[in-house]
């Protein structure tokens, strides 16, 4: 099973079943809105995250035992987050737990050609990630602690777009600048819930002077890509001991 444990929603995907869960990442939803164990992409409440996973995925009739779980993780997440989220996943009693960078998973889920340099702009509810993929590997990554849930409250669309453009501009100044130019000529891939907002796509394309391409069903691209990586890992047992 592939899992995307996001700040706003938890998604899960399985072979032969497709998307089986797409629910709010909230503990005990109620009139008060419930509490959220994931903040800006990072698990801040291990027990709460475990409760959500148990409630949503612990007893899925007809799906059987989870022999392998592939989890999307934010770029540049600390080792502490990895340890906490793996501990929370113990409620699923999976034999193997693997992780994959969310931006790489989103590119896989979008069906992107990874043989060429690709710039992925993943705009989620509480986190925005920018990743440069070269030959399928993540070579540069940046994260911004802002997302669509901040729009209209503390941040405008123009400010969010300007922050992303500033990150891309910084990438152009690095040794990988030539690869970034190639990726911009090709067109950045826009994923996450932010890709559903035309004004974000328009502003990014205008300010980057590049053909920004929203992924198909961008809000589920990461979990679909994690699922594809899981299938590949299951066919190649030598991959099951390392990040994907």
N, C-alpha and C positions, 0 to 999 in steps of 0.2 A: 504494500500500500504506500502511496505517496501522500505526504501531508504538507500543507502550507499553513503554519500557525501564525496568522497575521495579527496585527494590532486591532483590526476591526472585525475580521472574519476568519474562521477556520475552514479550510477546504481539504478534502481528501478524495483521492482517485485510485481506482483499482482496475487492473486488466479485466476485460470482458464485462465490466460494469460501468466504466467511465466515472464521472463525477458522482460520488455517493454522499458527500457532505458539503454543504456551503451554508454555514450558520454563524451567527455573531459569536465572537470570542468573549463571552460574558459568563460570569459565574452566577448561577441562580437568577436568571432574568426575572424582573418583576417591575413593580410600579416605580421603584427608585432607580431603575436602569441597570442594576447589578454592578459588580466590580469587574475590572478588566485586568487579567494577569499578564498581559503582554503590552508593553509600552514602547513605542518607537521601534517595534520589531524585536525587542528584547524581552525575554521572560523575566518578570520581576516578582512573580509569585509562583514558585514551583508547585506547591500543593494545589493552588487554584488551577494551574494549567493541566495538572494531572486529572483533576475533577472534570474539566471540560473534555479532555480526551476520553476519559472513561465513559462520560455521559453520551458523547457523540459516536464513539467508535468501539467501546468496550464490548458491546453485545449486539453486533449487527447480524441478525439472523440470516443464515444461508451463505455468508461470506467466508466462513471457516476461520482457521487460525492464521495469524499474520506471521509468515515465515521471514519476511523482510519488510522493513520500513525505510523509505527514503524521505528525509526531511529537508525542506528548503531553509537556508539560513541567510541572514543579512550579510552583506559584504563588510569586512573589517569588524565582525563581531568578536568580542573577547572570548578567551578560552572558558571563562566562567559561564558565559551564556551557553556554550556548547555542553558543559557538564550539567548545568541545571536542566536544559531541555531534554537531554538524554535520560536524566533521572526521572523527569515527568513521563517520558515515554515508556517507562518500565511497566506502567499499568496495562499496556497492550501485550506484554509478554512476547515481544518479537524476538526471533532467533538472531537476526542481524539488523543493525541500525546504521544507516549511512546518511551522510549529509551532502548537499550540493548547494553552491552559491545560487541565491535567488535569481540573479541576473542571467547566469548561464542557463538555469532551468527555464526561465522565461523565453530565452532565445530558442531553446530546443522545442518548447511548446508552440512557438510561433512558426516552426518549420524553417527557420532561417538557415542560409548557407553559411556554415561556420568555417569554410575553407578560406574565406576572405575576411579582412578586418571588419569588425562590427561594433558599433557603439550602441549600447543598450541604455535607455532612459526608463527606469522603472519607478513610477509614481504611485505609491500606495496611500493608505489613509493617514498613517503617521510617520512615514519614512519615504524618502526619495533616494534612489541609488543610481549611480552612473558607473557603468563598467565598460571597459574596452576588451573585447575578446579577439585574440589573435590565434589562428590555427586551433580554435576551439577552447583555448585556455584563457583564463582571466589574467590579463597582464597589468591593468591599472583599474583601481576602483576608488570611488568616493561616495560618502553618504551624507545626506542632509537631514537633520531632524525636523522635517516639516513635510506635510502631505496634504491630501485633499480635505481631511477633517479640520485643518487649520484655516482653510479658505473662508473668507467672510468674517472670521472671528479675529484672528491676529495677523493674517497674511492675505494679500491680494494675489490674484492670478499673475499679475505683472511682476510682483516680487518673487513669487515662486519660480517663474520662468527666468528671471534675471539671475537668480541663484544658480540655476542649472547651467545657464550660459556661462557664468563665471567659472564653474567647474570645468566645462569643456575648454574654455580659453586657457585655463591653467594646464590642462593636458597638452595643449598645442605647444606649450613652452618646454615640455619635457623631451627626453631623447626619443620618445615614441611619437613625437609630433607628426612625422610623415605618415605613420599608420593612422593617426587620428584624421588627417586630411583625407586619406583614402576612404575611411569610414564615413566621413561627412559627405564626400562625393557620392558614395553609395546611398546614404540616407540613414540617419539614426532610427533604431527600432524603439517605438514607444509602447510600454507595457504597463500593467497595473490599472487600477480604477481611474487614474488620471487620464489615461488614453481614451476614455469614454467622453471626455469633455473637449468638444471641438475648439473652444477658445484657447485651450492649452496647446493643442497641436498647431493651430494657426500661429500663435505667438512664437512658439519654438522654431517653426519653420522660417518665419520672417527674420528672427534675430540671429539664427544660426546660418541663414542663407543656404539651407539644405532641405531636401525633400524628406521631412519627418514622416515615418510610416507607422501608424498604429497597428498593433498586432491583431489578428482575428481573436475575438473573445478575450481581450487583453487582461481582464480581471482574473482569468483562470489559466493564463499561459504558464505561469510558474509551476503550478501543481501538475499540469499536463506534462510539462517538460520533465519534472521530477519523476513522473510515472514512466516516461520513455527511458530515462536513465536507469530506473529500477529494472525494467525489462532487459535492458542491455547488460546490466550487472548480473542479473540472475542467469543469463546465458554464458557469462564469463566469470566463473567463481574466483579467479585471481583478483578481480576488482573489488571483492566484498570486504577487504580489510583496509580500505583507504577512502578518502573523500572522492566524490565523483567530479 
